[in-house]
Amino acid sequence: MNVADAIRGRRSVGRVRQDGISRERILRMVEAATWAPNHKVTEPWRFVVIAGDARDALGEAHADAVARANGSPLSPEARSGAVALTRRAPVIIVCICTPSSDDPVVRREDRDAVSAAVQNLGLAAHADGLGTIWRTGLFVDEDEVRAHLGCAPADEIVGFVYVGEPEEAPAAPPRRPAEEVTEWRGWD
Ligand SMILES: Cc1cc2nc3c(=O)[nH]c(=O)nc-3n(C[C@H](O)[C@H](O)[C@H](O)COP(=O)(O)O)c2cc1C
């Protein structure tokens, strides 16, 4: 698959099968992620690959955070609903930025590099026939989830990339034409 086709054809795929994905395929995605551009090659990324019952442990951390935010324990139904969010795909790759410096410019660049890495994950998965969706939502800021993932105070969870064999082929959300978002200067 050439790059233009991969970029254009990648979709966010929310519905995927529960079949497991091999470590080799996941590692190929992560390797692609690590080739993202990265100012001064600080390599500010960390990837936590979660599958099987480990998804429930992540979901429990999220449920604890929701209960704390609500100020009361969740009903059993609400709790299992919150936990089940992590069962929407067989594998979740949590993409974490560990900034290489306190300098705000470096912190921004490091986070930008991790975002580029997340895009690479999605493109590599797509080229391998896998579906992904980059999810953020409440999870990324929840103390319980951050602690569960071993985040230091400066770490930022950039995304949860859900991965699986596609069960749908979503239509492409339209984009504005390139000409409309481009300002030309110094051109005839
Ligand atoms: C930073 C970021 C956060 C996102 N968070 C979510 C999310 O929490 N839930 C979700 O369904 N999609 C999420 N998405 C996926 C977008 O909704 C999706 O990229 C958009 O609808 C365009 O569709 P496409 O990726 O198929 O082109 C996120 C995308 C980005 C870049």
The ligand as an SDF file (V2000), in Angstrom:
LIG
                    3D

 31 33  0  0  0  0  0  0  0  0999 V2000
   -6.8590   13.4420   19.5630 C   0  0  0  0  0  0  0  0  0  0  0  0
   -7.9980   12.5810   19.0670 C   0  0  0  0  0  0  0  0  0  0  0  0
   -8.9130   12.0910   19.9710 C   0  0  0  0  0  0  0  0  0  0  0  0
   -9.9820   11.2760   19.5590 C   0  0  0  0  0  0  0  0  0  0  0  0
  -10.8550   10.7910   20.4940 N   0  0  0  0  0  0  0  0  0  0  0  0
  -11.8940   10.0360   20.0980 C   0  0  0  0  0  0  0  0  0  0  0  0
  -12.7740    9.5060   21.0700 C   0  0  0  0  0  0  0  0  0  0  0  0
  -12.6100    9.6910   22.2730 O   0  0  0  0  0  0  0  0  0  0  0  0
  -13.8100    8.7660   20.6250 N   0  0  0  0  0  0  0  0  0  0  0  0
  -14.0100    8.5160   19.2920 C   0  0  0  0  0  0  0  0  0  0  0  0
  -14.9880    7.8440   18.9510 O   0  0  0  0  0  0  0  0  0  0  0  0
  -13.1560    8.9830   18.3430 N   0  0  0  0  0  0  0  0  0  0  0  0
  -12.1020    9.7280   18.7200 C   0  0  0  0  0  0  0  0  0  0  0  0
  -11.2090   10.1870   17.7800 N   0  0  0  0  0  0  0  0  0  0  0  0
  -11.3610    9.7750   16.3710 C   0  0  0  0  0  0  0  0  0  0  0  0
  -12.0590   10.8590   15.5400 C   0  0  0  0  0  0  0  0  0  0  0  0
  -13.3990   10.9370   15.9260 O   0  0  0  0  0  0  0  0  0  0  0  0
  -11.9210   10.5150   14.0540 C   0  0  0  0  0  0  0  0  0  0  0  0
  -10.5650   10.5930   13.6940 O   0  0  0  0  0  0  0  0  0  0  0  0
  -12.7440   11.4670   13.1740 C   0  0  0  0  0  0  0  0  0  0  0  0
  -14.1030   11.1890   13.3210 O   0  0  0  0  0  0  0  0  0  0  0  0
  -12.3810   11.3410   11.6970 C   0  0  0  0  0  0  0  0  0  0  0  0
  -12.5990   10.0350   11.2400 O   0  0  0  0  0  0  0  0  0  0  0  0
  -11.4370    9.1990   10.5260 P   0  0  0  0  0  0  0  0  0  0  0  0
  -10.3680    8.9680   11.5520 O   0  0  0  0  0  0  0  0  0  0  0  0
  -12.0910    7.9180   10.0730 O   0  0  0  0  0  0  0  0  0  0  0  0
  -10.9450    9.9940    9.3610 O   0  0  0  0  0  0  0  0  0  0  0  0
  -10.1380   10.9920   18.1700 C   0  0  0  0  0  0  0  0  0  0  0  0
   -9.1930   11.4920   17.2430 C   0  0  0  0  0  0  0  0  0  0  0  0
   -8.1360   12.2640   17.6950 C   0  0  0  0  0  0  0  0  0  0  0  0
   -7.1210   12.7810   16.6910 C   0  0  0  0  0  0  0  0  0  0  0  0
  1  2  1  0
  2  3  1  0
  2 30  2  0
  3  4  2  0
  4  5  1  0
  4 28  1  0
  5  6  2  0
  6  7  1  0
  6 13  1  0
  7  8  2  0
  7  9  1  0
  9 10  1  0
 10 11  2  0
 10 12  1  0
 12 13  2  0
 13 14  1  0
 14 15  1  0
 14 28  1  0
 15 16  1  0
 16 17  1  0
 16 18  1  0
 18 19  1  0
 18 20  1  0
 20 21  1  0
 20 22  1  0
 22 23  1  0
 23 24  1  0
 24 25  2  0
 24 26  1  0
 24 27  1  0
 28 29  2  0
 29 30  1  0
 30 31  1  0
M  END
$$$$
